[in-house]
Amino acid sequence: MKHNRLMRLISALLAGLMLLSLAACGENTEENADTLPPENQSEEDTGYKPDIPKTNYASDFNVIMIGWDQSMYIPDPEAERETNGISDAVYERYMRIKDQLGVDMKVVDGGSWIEYDSTVQRSVQTGDDNYQLVMTHVYQGIVGLVTKNCLADISDLPSVNLDAEYWNKALMDQIKVDDKYLLGYNDFCLSSTHCIVFNKDMMAKYSLDQPYDLVRNKQWTIDKLFEMAAVVPGTDTNGDSVLNWQDTYGMSGWGWTFLISFVTSSGLKIVDRDEDDHYYIAYEDNEEKVLSLIDKVRAMYDADYSFMWKSTFNAEETIPFSSGRTLFQLYATTSLKSLKGEDVRFGVLPYPLWDTQQDDYMSLNWNGVMGVPSVLKNPEMVSDVMELLPYYTAPVKIAYYEDLLGAKVADAPDDVDMLNIIWASQVTDVGLVFCNASGSMDSLVYMIPQLCESPKKQFASFIKSNKRNAQKGLDEVFEGKKK
């Protein structure tokens, strides 16, 4: 079922390229622009077309973005507009919404990533309605926005249809607060998660098959990843008789946030919710599997075939994937575009399954989330914009794929397939989103990288020293909202 959906997505992307070309040749006229769905979507593709008539709100729509690349979302009127696929698609979406609703979307300064939530809180408390959308840090500030009642329930916005394909309701369900959708996620967000890149030339050099079919056949497991990486032992490339960042390895990467994603990809949760909707620390639900995962990741971390740099590092003492000296590297999807123009030929893979019995790949969301301030003087306008932003995003997604891969979608079908698998399997974890509920919650989220950096630390003592305060922090966020 999911495979069929992925194939439909790929077909829609390829069809979109053709339609975009037609549009560039003048096939889409001004007369029908207001009634047509996005250029690469039809009602059959989306299954739903929002019933939002043309109007003129004559209003600004102010957005606070923390850690998001504005160029991917809303054009900067003060910057010289580039003419490339992603910029053109973003500008076209902006203009479609402006023409249909009479709103001017703007990114406004809400302060730094440790200040923006206070900015929103002040606006809500004074009833100023200064901001219509907040795109948050992956976890910083979210606790304050939720506990201070600064966010509206997105499902209450009249135009929003969370069941539409371009909304990720399944992800939003995982982080509901008091049965309210205070935190949103949809196609407009252009997913950021972790992935694994591999060097296609090194794969051939060591007579290894490219692992795309392993992924498709659900044979891409954590053991398989580490087994393939071990084929390339640490090799003294520069001849100084010391293995360091200047040498060649089967596996490399930052041994901090990227290790957390192995928890999720293995089907484990940091925080889960019981039948009474009570959030709790979940590591001990499957302690045997957690211990086994810790052993596997620690063994990789310390193996001679891997070079993992620590949480604090000198940038000059890392291995750029573009150097061609690593078979696999833990990577961020949003960083793929940095490989454009480099000599290395790369492929993209999801984080692996725990074993072949695991049903689905699971990719941890490392974006922030969307929040609508709870003081709204014009909820209809906000509602209409919130629905049209993801609906008109399909052409942006095509350009985004091409921007990340440095190739046309039609020229990189395997990697497009892998990105679809990654983003179709995207989930979140309450532990990460509410990481700042307490210092102990933060420690539990970063448990595996901490255990890798400090070999003397053990799971049992680590849980014992952090669980109580972490649970207290969670209860203050979620139980406090129910009183």
Summary of the structure (lengths in Angstrom):
residues: 483
radius of gyration: 22.9
end to end distance: 41.5
largest distance: 70.4
contacts: 1570
relative contact order: 0.18
helix: 46%
strand: 14%
